């Protein structure tokens, strides 16, 4: 899956799941503030990401994720590594 498809897919499911306008999800937007995430929302976020991309994420994976661009980098990296 290429980056463009990752971005399109992400905007689609995040706008639905977190009830935000797709237009506010930009590469440099802060993930936490844009989606108004609290600690429980991160659990929902991980579940929806795993369901949509078939990857496994941990809390540690989000340690350096500030912007959506960081998030897209994480998904690209995880998709490139074979999942067990």
PyMOL Python script that loads the backbone (N, CA, C, O; Angstrom):
from pymol import cmd

cmd.read_pdbstr("""\
ATOM      1  N   UNK A   1       0.850  -1.177   0.000  1.00  0.00           N
ATOM      2  CA  UNK A   1       0.000   0.000   0.000  1.00  0.00           C
ATOM      3  C   UNK A   1       0.897   1.241   0.000  1.00  0.00           C
ATOM      4  O   UNK A   1       1.809   1.363   0.818  1.00  0.00           O
ATOM      5  N   UNK A   2       0.624   2.150  -0.922  1.00  0.00           N
ATOM      6  CA  UNK A   2       1.453   3.351  -0.991  1.00  0.00           C
ATOM      7  C   UNK A   2       0.951   4.419  -0.015  1.00  0.00           C
ATOM      8  O   UNK A   2      -0.136   4.301   0.551  1.00  0.00           O
ATOM      9  N   UNK A   3       1.762   5.456   0.168  1.00  0.00           N
ATOM     10  CA  UNK A   3       1.460   6.496   1.159  1.00  0.00           C
ATOM     11  C   UNK A   3       0.139   7.203   0.838  1.00  0.00           C
ATOM     12  O   UNK A   3      -0.639   7.496   1.746  1.00  0.00           O
ATOM     13  N   UNK A   4      -0.118   7.474  -0.430  1.00  0.00           N
ATOM     14  CA  UNK A   4      -1.358   8.148  -0.808  1.00  0.00           C
ATOM     15  C   UNK A   4      -2.583   7.339  -0.365  1.00  0.00           C
ATOM     16  O   UNK A   4      -3.558   7.894   0.142  1.00  0.00           O
ATOM     17  N   UNK A   5      -2.515   6.041  -0.560  1.00  0.00           N
ATOM     18  CA  UNK A   5      -3.628   5.166  -0.165  1.00  0.00           C
ATOM     19  C   UNK A   5      -3.746   5.103   1.365  1.00  0.00           C
ATOM     20  O   UNK A   5      -4.853   5.046   1.901  1.00  0.00           O
ATOM     21  N   UNK A   6      -2.605   5.113   2.063  1.00  0.00           N
ATOM     22  CA  UNK A   6      -2.613   5.136   3.532  1.00  0.00           C
ATOM     23  C   UNK A   6      -3.325   6.399   4.013  1.00  0.00           C
ATOM     24  O   UNK A   6      -4.155   6.340   4.921  1.00  0.00           O
ATOM     25  N   UNK A   7      -3.002   7.536   3.408  1.00  0.00           N
ATOM     26  CA  UNK A   7      -3.605   8.813   3.804  1.00  0.00           C
ATOM     27  C   UNK A   7      -5.106   8.802   3.537  1.00  0.00           C
ATOM     28  O   UNK A   7      -5.891   9.190   4.403  1.00  0.00           O
ATOM     29  N   UNK A   8      -5.510   8.363   2.354  1.00  0.00           N
ATOM     30  CA  UNK A   8      -6.932   8.314   2.012  1.00  0.00           C
ATOM     31  C   UNK A   8      -7.703   7.402   2.968  1.00  0.00           C
ATOM     32  O   UNK A   8      -8.760   7.772   3.479  1.00  0.00           O
ATOM     33  N   UNK A   9      -7.161   6.213   3.200  1.00  0.00           N
ATOM     34  CA  UNK A   9      -7.807   5.246   4.092  1.00  0.00           C
ATOM     35  C   UNK A   9      -7.919   5.806   5.505  1.00  0.00           C
ATOM     36  O   UNK A   9      -8.966   5.700   6.144  1.00  0.00           O
ATOM     37  N   UNK A  10      -6.837   6.400   5.982  1.00  0.00           N
ATOM     38  CA  UNK A  10      -6.801   6.971   7.326  1.00  0.00           C
ATOM     39  C   UNK A  10      -7.842   8.065   7.497  1.00  0.00           C
ATOM     40  O   UNK A  10      -8.594   8.064   8.472  1.00  0.00           O
ATOM     41  N   UNK A  11      -7.886   8.988   6.563  1.00  0.00           N
ATOM     42  CA  UNK A  11      -8.855  10.083   6.658  1.00  0.00           C
ATOM     43  C   UNK A  11     -10.281   9.545   6.689  1.00  0.00           C
ATOM     44  O   UNK A  11     -11.133  10.045   7.424  1.00  0.00           O
ATOM     45  N   UNK A  12     -10.524   8.528   5.888  1.00  0.00           N
ATOM     46  CA  UNK A  12     -11.870   7.955   5.808  1.00  0.00           C
ATOM     47  C   UNK A  12     -12.300   7.364   7.156  1.00  0.00           C
ATOM     48  O   UNK A  12     -13.354   7.721   7.681  1.00  0.00           O
ATOM     49  N   UNK A  13     -11.488   6.465   7.712  1.00  0.00           N
ATOM     50  CA  UNK A  13     -11.933   5.817   8.945  1.00  0.00           C
ATOM     51  C   UNK A  13     -11.820   6.703  10.174  1.00  0.00           C
ATOM     52  O   UNK A  13     -12.622   6.569  11.098  1.00  0.00           O
ATOM     53  N   UNK A  14     -10.843   7.608  10.210  1.00  0.00           N
ATOM     54  CA  UNK A  14     -10.731   8.486  11.380  1.00  0.00           C
ATOM     55  C   UNK A  14     -11.849   9.521  11.415  1.00  0.00           C
ATOM     56  O   UNK A  14     -12.362   9.843  12.486  1.00  0.00           O
ATOM     57  N   UNK A  15     -12.227  10.044  10.255  1.00  0.00           N
ATOM     58  CA  UNK A  15     -13.307  11.033  10.239  1.00  0.00           C
ATOM     59  C   UNK A  15     -14.616  10.399  10.708  1.00  0.00           C
ATOM     60  O   UNK A  15     -15.421  11.044  11.379  1.00  0.00           O
ATOM     61  N   UNK A  16     -14.820   9.144  10.352  1.00  0.00           N
ATOM     62  CA  UNK A  16     -16.021   8.434  10.783  1.00  0.00           C
ATOM     63  C   UNK A  16     -15.938   8.067  12.261  1.00  0.00           C
ATOM     64  O   UNK A  16     -16.854   8.355  13.031  1.00  0.00           O
ATOM     65  N   UNK A  17     -14.849   7.437  12.646  1.00  0.00           N
ATOM     66  CA  UNK A  17     -14.691   6.942  14.021  1.00  0.00           C
ATOM     67  C   UNK A  17     -14.675   8.067  15.054  1.00  0.00           C
ATOM     68  O   UNK A  17     -15.272   7.938  16.123  1.00  0.00           O
ATOM     69  N   UNK A  18     -13.989   9.176  14.736  1.00  0.00           N
ATOM     70  CA  UNK A  18     -13.827  10.256  15.712  1.00  0.00           C
ATOM     71  C   UNK A  18     -14.667  11.486  15.388  1.00  0.00           C
ATOM     72  O   UNK A  18     -14.533  12.530  16.027  1.00  0.00           O
ATOM     73  N   UNK A  19     -15.539  11.348  14.380  1.00  0.00           N
ATOM     74  CA  UNK A  19     -16.491  12.400  14.009  1.00  0.00           C
ATOM     75  C   UNK A  19     -15.831  13.760  13.797  1.00  0.00           C
ATOM     76  O   UNK A  19     -16.221  14.762  14.395  1.00  0.00           O
ATOM     77  N   UNK A  20     -14.816  13.763  12.924  1.00  0.00           N
ATOM     78  CA  UNK A  20     -14.148  15.009  12.541  1.00  0.00           C
ATOM     79  C   UNK A  20     -14.220  15.155  11.026  1.00  0.00           C
ATOM     80  O   UNK A  20     -14.363  14.171  10.300  1.00  0.00           O
ATOM     81  N   UNK A  21     -14.119  16.380  10.568  1.00  0.00           N
ATOM     82  CA  UNK A  21     -14.124  16.670   9.143  1.00  0.00           C
ATOM     83  C   UNK A  21     -12.787  16.228   8.541  1.00  0.00           C
ATOM     84  O   UNK A  21     -11.725  16.531   9.085  1.00  0.00           O
ATOM     85  N   UNK A  22     -12.847  15.519   7.427  1.00  0.00           N
ATOM     86  CA  UNK A  22     -11.626  15.042   6.768  1.00  0.00           C
ATOM     87  C   UNK A  22     -10.667  16.181   6.445  1.00  0.00           C
ATOM     88  O   UNK A  22      -9.450  15.990   6.442  1.00  0.00           O
ATOM     89  N   UNK A  23     -11.212  17.365   6.173  1.00  0.00           N
ATOM     90  CA  UNK A  23     -10.383  18.505   5.775  1.00  0.00           C
ATOM     91  C   UNK A  23      -9.447  18.997   6.874  1.00  0.00           C
ATOM     92  O   UNK A  23      -8.446  19.650   6.578  1.00  0.00           O
ATOM     93  N   UNK A  24      -9.753  18.699   8.130  1.00  0.00           N
ATOM     94  CA  UNK A  24      -8.854  19.146   9.200  1.00  0.00           C
ATOM     95  C   UNK A  24      -7.716  18.147   9.440  1.00  0.00           C
ATOM     96  O   UNK A  24      -6.789  18.429  10.200  1.00  0.00           O
ATOM     97  N   UNK A  25      -7.790  16.998   8.799  1.00  0.00           N
ATOM     98  CA  UNK A  25      -6.718  16.004   8.920  1.00  0.00           C
ATOM     99  C   UNK A  25      -5.697  16.294   7.826  1.00  0.00           C
ATOM    100  O   UNK A  25      -5.843  15.855   6.685  1.00  0.00           O
ATOM    101  N   UNK A  26      -4.658  17.044   8.199  1.00  0.00           N
ATOM    102  CA  UNK A  26      -3.585  17.377   7.266  1.00  0.00           C
ATOM    103  C   UNK A  26      -2.289  16.764   7.784  1.00  0.00           C
ATOM    104  O   UNK A  26      -2.204  16.349   8.940  1.00  0.00           O
ATOM    105  N   UNK A  27      -1.293  16.713   6.925  1.00  0.00           N
ATOM    106  CA  UNK A  27      -0.020  16.086   7.308  1.00  0.00           C
ATOM    107  C   UNK A  27       0.585  16.685   8.573  1.00  0.00           C
ATOM    108  O   UNK A  27       1.136  15.958   9.399  1.00  0.00           O
ATOM    109  N   UNK A  28       0.489  17.988   8.730  1.00  0.00           N
ATOM    110  CA  UNK A  28       1.140  18.648   9.867  1.00  0.00           C
ATOM    111  C   UNK A  28       0.210  18.870  11.061  1.00  0.00           C
ATOM    112  O   UNK A  28       0.640  19.401  12.086  1.00  0.00           O
ATOM    113  N   UNK A  29      -1.050  18.474  10.942  1.00  0.00           N
ATOM    114  CA  UNK A  29      -1.981  18.613  12.067  1.00  0.00           C
ATOM    115  C   UNK A  29      -1.557  17.698  13.212  1.00  0.00           C
ATOM    116  O   UNK A  29      -1.126  16.570  12.976  1.00  0.00           O
ATOM    117  N   UNK A  30      -1.677  18.177  14.450  1.00  0.00           N
ATOM    118  CA  UNK A  30      -1.357  17.316  15.591  1.00  0.00           C
ATOM    119  C   UNK A  30      -2.444  16.250  15.768  1.00  0.00           C
ATOM    120  O   UNK A  30      -3.628  16.572  15.861  1.00  0.00           O
ATOM    121  N   UNK A  31      -2.041  15.009  15.813  1.00  0.00           N
ATOM    122  CA  UNK A  31      -2.961  13.876  15.897  1.00  0.00           C
ATOM    123  C   UNK A  31      -3.872  13.978  17.123  1.00  0.00           C
ATOM    124  O   UNK A  31      -5.096  13.917  16.998  1.00  0.00           O
ATOM    125  N   UNK A  32      -3.282  14.132  18.288  1.00  0.00           N
ATOM    126  CA  UNK A  32      -4.041  14.116  19.545  1.00  0.00           C
ATOM    127  C   UNK A  32      -5.073  15.235  19.596  1.00  0.00           C
ATOM    128  O   UNK A  32      -6.232  14.995  19.933  1.00  0.00           O
ATOM    129  N   UNK A  33      -4.664  16.448  19.267  1.00  0.00           N
ATOM    130  CA  UNK A  33      -5.564  17.597  19.345  1.00  0.00           C
ATOM    131  C   UNK A  33      -6.625  17.561  18.248  1.00  0.00           C
ATOM    132  O   UNK A  33      -7.783  17.896  18.496  1.00  0.00           O
ATOM    133  N   UNK A  34      -6.240  17.160  17.048  1.00  0.00           N
ATOM    134  CA  UNK A  34      -7.182  17.134  15.930  1.00  0.00           C
ATOM    135  C   UNK A  34      -8.315  16.154  16.191  1.00  0.00           C
ATOM    136  O   UNK A  34      -9.476  16.439  15.898  1.00  0.00           O
ATOM    137  N   UNK A  35      -7.966  14.996  16.745  1.00  0.00           N
ATOM    138  CA  UNK A  35      -8.979  13.976  17.022  1.00  0.00           C
ATOM    139  C   UNK A  35      -9.553  14.084  18.434  1.00  0.00           C
ATOM    140  O   UNK A  35     -10.450  13.328  18.807  1.00  0.00           O
ATOM    141  N   UNK A  36      -9.020  15.043  19.227  1.00  0.00           N
ATOM    142  CA  UNK A  36      -9.459  15.247  20.607  1.00  0.00           C
ATOM    143  C   UNK A  36      -9.370  13.943  21.408  1.00  0.00           C
ATOM    144  O   UNK A  36     -10.342  13.505  22.023  1.00  0.00           O
ATOM    145  N   UNK A  37      -8.181  13.338  21.382  1.00  0.00           N
ATOM    146  CA  UNK A  37      -7.973  12.028  21.999  1.00  0.00           C
ATOM    147  C   UNK A  37      -7.656  12.127  23.484  1.00  0.00           C
ATOM    148  O   UNK A  37      -6.855  12.956  23.916  1.00  0.00           O
ATOM    149  N   UNK A  38      -8.309  11.255  24.255  1.00  0.00           N
ATOM    150  CA  UNK A  38      -7.896  11.044  25.632  1.00  0.00           C
ATOM    151  C   UNK A  38      -7.301   9.634  25.690  1.00  0.00           C
ATOM    152  O   UNK A  38      -7.201   8.966  24.660  1.00  0.00           O
ATOM    153  N   UNK A  39      -6.914   9.184  26.857  1.00  0.00           N
ATOM    154  CA  UNK A  39      -6.224   7.887  26.947  1.00  0.00           C
ATOM    155  C   UNK A  39      -7.096   6.728  26.462  1.00  0.00           C
ATOM    156  O   UNK A  39      -6.583   5.792  25.849  1.00  0.00           O
ATOM    157  N   UNK A  40      -8.388   6.773  26.722  1.00  0.00           N
ATOM    158  CA  UNK A  40      -9.273   5.699  26.249  1.00  0.00           C
ATOM    159  C   UNK A  40      -9.455   5.747  24.734  1.00  0.00           C
ATOM    160  O   UNK A  40      -9.610   4.711  24.089  1.00  0.00           O
ATOM    161  N   UNK A  41      -9.436   6.951  24.174  1.00  0.00           N
ATOM    162  CA  UNK A  41      -9.559   7.089  22.723  1.00  0.00           C
ATOM    163  C   UNK A  41      -8.377   6.458  21.997  1.00  0.00           C
ATOM    164  O   UNK A  41      -8.524   5.962  20.880  1.00  0.00           O
ATOM    165  N   UNK A  42      -7.199   6.478  22.634  1.00  0.00           N
ATOM    166  CA  UNK A  42      -6.036   5.850  22.013  1.00  0.00           C
ATOM    167  C   UNK A  42      -6.258   4.352  21.831  1.00  0.00           C
ATOM    168  O   UNK A  42      -5.795   3.769  20.851  1.00  0.00           O
ATOM    169  N   UNK A  43      -6.960   3.733  22.763  1.00  0.00           N
ATOM    170  CA  UNK A  43      -7.280   2.308  22.633  1.00  0.00           C
ATOM    171  C   UNK A  43      -8.160   2.098  21.405  1.00  0.00           C
ATOM    172  O   UNK A  43      -7.920   1.189  20.611  1.00  0.00           O
ATOM    173  N   UNK A  44      -9.176   2.939  21.253  1.00  0.00           N
ATOM    174  CA  UNK A  44     -10.043   2.864  20.074  1.00  0.00           C
ATOM    175  C   UNK A  44      -9.249   3.106  18.801  1.00  0.00           C
ATOM    176  O   UNK A  44      -9.458   2.438  17.788  1.00  0.00           O
ATOM    177  N   UNK A  45      -8.338   4.066  18.864  1.00  0.00           N
ATOM    178  CA  UNK A  45      -7.506   4.381  17.697  1.00  0.00           C
ATOM    179  C   UNK A  45      -6.674   3.174  17.280  1.00  0.00           C
ATOM    180  O   UNK A  45      -6.616   2.840  16.096  1.00  0.00           O
ATOM    181  N   UNK A  46      -6.038   2.526  18.232  1.00  0.00           N
ATOM    182  CA  UNK A  46      -5.218   1.348  17.935  1.00  0.00           C
ATOM    183  C   UNK A  46      -6.070   0.247  17.305  1.00  0.00           C
ATOM    184  O   UNK A  46      -5.662  -0.372  16.321  1.00  0.00           O
ATOM    185  N   UNK A  47      -7.243   0.005  17.867  1.00  0.00           N
ATOM    186  CA  UNK A  47      -8.126  -1.041  17.347  1.00  0.00           C
ATOM    187  C   UNK A  47      -8.533  -0.748  15.909  1.00  0.00           C
ATOM    188  O   UNK A  47      -8.472  -1.633  15.056  1.00  0.00           O
ATOM    189  N   UNK A  48      -8.946   0.481  15.634  1.00  0.00           N
ATOM    190  CA  UNK A  48      -9.409   0.821  14.291  1.00  0.00           C
ATOM    191  C   UNK A  48      -8.254   0.790  13.282  1.00  0.00           C
ATOM    192  O   UNK A  48      -8.461   0.444  12.119  1.00  0.00           O
ATOM    193  N   UNK A  49      -7.068   1.143  13.707  1.00  0.00           N
ATOM    194  CA  UNK A  49      -5.894   1.077  12.823  1.00  0.00           C
ATOM    195  C   UNK A  49      -5.573  -0.382  12.506  1.00  0.00           C
ATOM    196  O   UNK A  49      -5.345  -0.742  11.351  1.00  0.00           O
ATOM    197  N   UNK A  50      -5.557  -1.209  13.537  1.00  0.00           N
ATOM    198  CA  UNK A  50      -5.258  -2.624  13.323  1.00  0.00           C
ATOM    199  C   UNK A  50      -6.285  -3.271  12.403  1.00  0.00           C
ATOM    200  O   UNK A  50      -5.930  -4.083  11.548  1.00  0.00           O
ATOM    201  N   UNK A  51      -7.556  -2.914  12.574  1.00  0.00           N
ATOM    202  CA  UNK A  51      -8.608  -3.476  11.724  1.00  0.00           C
ATOM    203  C   UNK A  51      -8.475  -3.026  10.271  1.00  0.00           C
ATOM    204  O   UNK A  51      -8.693  -3.819   9.355  1.00  0.00           O
ATOM    205  N   UNK A  52      -8.122  -1.771  10.056  1.00  0.00           N
ATOM    206  CA  UNK A  52      -8.071  -1.219   8.711  1.00  0.00           C
ATOM    207  C   UNK A  52      -6.785  -1.547   7.958  1.00  0.00           C
ATOM    208  O   UNK A  52      -6.790  -1.633   6.730  1.00  0.00           O
ATOM    209  N   UNK A  53      -5.690  -1.728   8.685  1.00  0.00           N
ATOM    210  CA  UNK A  53      -4.409  -1.973   8.023  1.00  0.00           C
ATOM    211  C   UNK A  53      -3.847  -3.366   8.272  1.00  0.00           C
ATOM    212  O   UNK A  53      -2.878  -3.757   7.621  1.00  0.00           O
ATOM    213  N   UNK A  54      -4.425  -4.118   9.189  1.00  0.00           N
ATOM    214  CA  UNK A  54      -3.918  -5.451   9.471  1.00  0.00           C
ATOM    215  C   UNK A  54      -2.537  -5.463  10.091  1.00  0.00           C
ATOM    216  O   UNK A  54      -1.748  -6.377   9.856  1.00  0.00           O
ATOM    217  N   UNK A  55      -2.247  -4.435  10.892  1.00  0.00           N
ATOM    218  CA  UNK A  55      -0.952  -4.347  11.568  1.00  0.00           C
ATOM    219  C   UNK A  55      -1.187  -4.382  13.075  1.00  0.00           C
ATOM    220  O   UNK A  55      -2.306  -4.171  13.545  1.00  0.00           O
ATOM    221  N   UNK A  56      -0.128  -4.648  13.821  1.00  0.00           N
ATOM    222  CA  UNK A  56      -0.205  -4.685  15.275  1.00  0.00           C
ATOM    223  C   UNK A  56       0.562  -3.495  15.827  1.00  0.00           C
ATOM    224  O   UNK A  56       1.717  -3.271  15.462  1.00  0.00           O
ATOM    225  N   UNK A  57      -0.078  -2.730  16.706  1.00  0.00           N
ATOM    226  CA  UNK A  57       0.546  -1.559  17.299  1.00  0.00           C
ATOM    227  C   UNK A  57       0.575  -1.671  18.812  1.00  0.00           C
ATOM    228  O   UNK A  57      -0.250  -2.357  19.416  1.00  0.00           O
ATOM    229  N   UNK A  58       1.535  -0.990  19.412  1.00  0.00           N
ATOM    230  CA  UNK A  58       1.633  -0.921  20.875  1.00  0.00           C
ATOM    231  C   UNK A  58       1.666   0.557  21.272  1.00  0.00           C
ATOM    232  O   UNK A  58       1.828   1.436  20.425  1.00  0.00           O
ATOM    233  N   UNK A  59       1.513   0.807  22.535  1.00  0.00           N
ATOM    234  CA  UNK A  59       1.622   2.176  23.033  1.00  0.00           C
ATOM    235  C   UNK A  59       2.973   2.780  22.711  1.00  0.00           C
ATOM    236  O   UNK A  59       3.084   3.973  22.429  1.00  0.00           O
ATOM    237  N   UNK A  60       3.990   1.953  22.756  1.00  0.00           N
ATOM    238  CA  UNK A  60       5.354   2.400  22.445  1.00  0.00           C
ATOM    239  C   UNK A  60       5.454   2.943  21.016  1.00  0.00           C
ATOM    240  O   UNK A  60       6.226   3.866  20.754  1.00  0.00           O
ATOM    241  N   UNK A  61       4.679   2.374  20.101  1.00  0.00           N
ATOM    242  CA  UNK A  61       4.701   2.831  18.708  1.00  0.00           C
ATOM    243  C   UNK A  61       4.292   4.292  18.585  1.00  0.00           C
ATOM    244  O   UNK A  61       4.743   4.985  17.673  1.00  0.00           O
ATOM    245  N   UNK A  62       3.446   4.766  19.489  1.00  0.00           N
ATOM    246  CA  UNK A  62       2.938   6.134  19.413  1.00  0.00           C
ATOM    247  C   UNK A  62       3.824   7.140  20.139  1.00  0.00           C
ATOM    248  O   UNK A  62       3.523   8.333  20.158  1.00  0.00           O
ATOM    249  N   UNK A  63       4.892   6.673  20.724  1.00  0.00           N
ATOM    250  CA  UNK A  63       5.779   7.518  21.514  1.00  0.00           C
ATOM    251  C   UNK A  63       6.240   8.763  20.748  1.00  0.00           C
ATOM    252  O   UNK A  63       6.287   9.855  21.312  1.00  0.00           O
ATOM    253  N   UNK A  64       6.578   8.602  19.474  1.00  0.00           N
ATOM    254  CA  UNK A  64       7.087   9.718  18.676  1.00  0.00           C
ATOM    255  C   UNK A  64       6.083  10.224  17.641  1.00  0.00           C
ATOM    256  O   UNK A  64       6.456  10.957  16.724  1.00  0.00           O
ATOM    257  N   UNK A  65       4.828   9.844  17.779  1.00  0.00           N
ATOM    258  CA  UNK A  65       3.809  10.295  16.839  1.00  0.00           C
ATOM    259  C   UNK A  65       3.166  11.575  17.370  1.00  0.00           C
ATOM    260  O   UNK A  65       2.424  11.563  18.351  1.00  0.00           O
ATOM    261  N   UNK A  66       3.475  12.670  16.692  1.00  0.00           N
ATOM    262  CA  UNK A  66       2.907  13.966  17.063  1.00  0.00           C
ATOM    263  C   UNK A  66       1.908  14.410  15.991  1.00  0.00           C
ATOM    264  O   UNK A  66       0.774  14.776  16.300  1.00  0.00           O
ATOM    265  N   UNK A  67       2.339  14.375  14.743  1.00  0.00           N
ATOM    266  CA  UNK A  67       1.502  14.831  13.633  1.00  0.00           C
ATOM    267  C   UNK A  67       0.953  13.643  12.845  1.00  0.00           C
ATOM    268  O   UNK A  67       1.360  12.500  13.056  1.00  0.00           O
ATOM    269  N   UNK A  68       0.038  13.927  11.949  1.00  0.00           N
ATOM    270  CA  UNK A  68      -0.465  12.865  11.075  1.00  0.00           C
ATOM    271  C   UNK A  68       0.649  12.344  10.184  1.00  0.00           C
ATOM    272  O   UNK A  68       0.665  11.162   9.842  1.00  0.00           O
ATOM    273  N   UNK A  69       1.583  13.209   9.801  1.00  0.00           N
ATOM    274  CA  UNK A  69       2.723  12.771   9.003  1.00  0.00           C
ATOM    275  C   UNK A  69       3.514  11.701   9.756  1.00  0.00           C
ATOM    276  O   UNK A  69       3.921  10.702   9.162  1.00  0.00           O
ATOM    277  N   UNK A  70       3.733  11.901  11.047  1.00  0.00           N
ATOM    278  CA  UNK A  70       4.404  10.903  11.885  1.00  0.00           C
ATOM    279  C   UNK A  70       3.602   9.606  11.899  1.00  0.00           C
ATOM    280  O   UNK A  70       4.164   8.512  11.843  1.00  0.00           O
ATOM    281  N   UNK A  71       2.293   9.747  11.974  1.00  0.00           N
ATOM    282  CA  UNK A  71       1.417   8.584  11.976  1.00  0.00           C
ATOM    283  C   UNK A  71       1.534   7.813  10.662  1.00  0.00           C
ATOM    284  O   UNK A  71       1.635   6.586  10.668  1.00  0.00           O
ATOM    285  N   UNK A  72       1.520   8.530   9.536  1.00  0.00           N
ATOM    286  CA  UNK A  72       1.654   7.867   8.232  1.00  0.00           C
ATOM    287  C   UNK A  72       2.993   7.153   8.116  1.00  0.00           C
ATOM    288  O   UNK A  72       3.074   6.064   7.547  1.00  0.00           O
ATOM    289  N   UNK A  73       4.049   7.770   8.661  1.00  0.00           N
ATOM    290  CA  UNK A  73       5.375   7.122   8.668  1.00  0.00           C
ATOM    291  C   UNK A  73       5.314   5.808   9.443  1.00  0.00           C
ATOM    292  O   UNK A  73       5.869   4.799   9.007  1.00  0.00           O
ATOM    293  N   UNK A  74       4.639   5.821  10.593  1.00  0.00           N
ATOM    294  CA  UNK A  74       4.505   4.625  11.427  1.00  0.00           C
ATOM    295  C   UNK A  74       3.775   3.521  10.675  1.00  0.00           C
ATOM    296  O   UNK A  74       4.224   2.375  10.675  1.00  0.00           O
ATOM    297  N   UNK A  75       2.659   3.849  10.038  1.00  0.00           N
ATOM    298  CA  UNK A  75       1.891   2.852   9.304  1.00  0.00           C
ATOM    299  C   UNK A  75       2.711   2.287   8.149  1.00  0.00           C
ATOM    300  O   UNK A  75       2.725   1.076   7.929  1.00  0.00           O
ATOM    301  N   UNK A  76       3.395   3.162   7.409  1.00  0.00           N
ATOM    302  CA  UNK A  76       4.256   2.693   6.307  1.00  0.00           C
ATOM    303  C   UNK A  76       5.318   1.722   6.809  1.00  0.00           C
ATOM    304  O   UNK A  76       5.560   0.680   6.199  1.00  0.00           O
ATOM    305  N   UNK A  77       5.943   2.072   7.917  1.00  0.00           N
ATOM    306  CA  UNK A  77       6.979   1.235   8.509  1.00  0.00           C
ATOM    307  C   UNK A  77       6.408  -0.125   8.922  1.00  0.00           C
ATOM    308  O   UNK A  77       7.005  -1.165   8.642  1.00  0.00           O
ATOM    309  N   UNK A  78       5.255  -0.112   9.587  1.00  0.00           N
ATOM    310  CA  UNK A  78       4.636  -1.357  10.043  1.00  0.00           C
ATOM    311  C   UNK A  78       4.181  -2.228   8.873  1.00  0.00           C
ATOM    312  O   UNK A  78       4.275  -3.454   8.935  1.00  0.00           O
ATOM    313  N   UNK A  79       3.689  -1.597   7.810  1.00  0.00           N
ATOM    314  CA  UNK A  79       3.256  -2.372   6.640  1.00  0.00           C
ATOM    315  C   UNK A  79       4.422  -3.009   5.910  1.00  0.00           C
ATOM    316  O   UNK A  79       4.261  -4.027   5.238  1.00  0.00           O
ATOM    317  N   UNK A  80       5.598  -2.409   6.043  1.00  0.00           N
ATOM    318  CA  UNK A  80       6.792  -2.936   5.371  1.00  0.00           C
ATOM    319  C   UNK A  80       7.381  -4.122   6.113  1.00  0.00           C
ATOM    320  O   UNK A  80       8.121  -4.914   5.529  1.00  0.00           O
ATOM    321  N   UNK A  81       7.057  -4.256   7.406  1.00  0.00           N
ATOM    322  CA  UNK A  81       7.573  -5.347   8.217  1.00  0.00           C
ATOM    323  C   UNK A  81       6.544  -6.469   8.256  1.00  0.00           C
ATOM    324  O   UNK A  81       5.387  -6.222   8.599  1.00  0.00           O
ATOM    325  N   UNK A  82       6.932  -7.695   7.916  1.00  0.00           N
ATOM    326  CA  UNK A  82       5.984  -8.799   7.985  1.00  0.00           C
ATOM    327  C   UNK A  82       5.420  -8.953   9.396  1.00  0.00           C
ATOM    328  O   UNK A  82       6.177  -8.993  10.366  1.00  0.00           O
ATOM    329  N   UNK A  83       4.107  -9.039   9.511  1.00  0.00           N
ATOM    330  CA  UNK A  83       3.440  -9.190  10.806  1.00  0.00           C
ATOM    331  C   UNK A  83       3.346 -10.658  11.178  1.00  0.00           C
ATOM    332  O   UNK A  83       3.064 -11.510  10.336  1.00  0.00           O
ATOM    333  N   UNK A  84       3.586 -10.943  12.451  1.00  0.00           N
ATOM    334  CA  UNK A  84       3.508 -12.354  12.888  1.00  0.00           C
ATOM    335  C   UNK A  84       2.178 -12.653  13.528  1.00  0.00           C
ATOM    336  O   UNK A  84       1.938 -13.784  13.952  1.00  0.00           O
TER     337      UNK A  84
END
""", "prot")
cmd.dss("prot")
cmd.show_as("cartoon", "prot")
cmd.util.cbc("prot")
cmd.orient("prot")
